[in-house]
Amino acid sequence: MSRAVDDERNWKRVPIAELAEPKAGLCMVRLNAWWAVDAQDRVFFFRRHSPQCNDNRAVVERIKTHPDMVGIVQIPVAMWRVSPSDFA
């Protein structure tokens, strides 16, 4: 399997600015978490709904498994829409 196919299947990238926008509906919110980011300041979600973030920066250092994860940033308020099926 090519890296591009694996990337598309397993990873979703979201611009930091998009996480800061208020959203209607069912949402997850993280406050002051550290996030793994790529060179375009996009955060990572594994399997499309598992955020690659933690309250502890050292944990994020250890979970930087994708080769494009080039940095870590702390985001004061991050909000993203979820579906109940994400938790099934």
BELWORA-V920556 format. One record per helix or strand of 2 or more residues. SS is the DSSP state (h for helix, s for strand). FROM is the first residue (numbers start at 1). TO is the last residue. If there is no record, write none. Layout:
BEGIN
ss=(SS SS)
from=(FROM FROM)
to=(TO TO)
END
This chain:
BEGIN
ss=(h s h s s s s h s h)
from=(3 11 16 27 42 50 53 57 71 84)
to=(10 15 20 37 46 51 54 63 81 87)
END
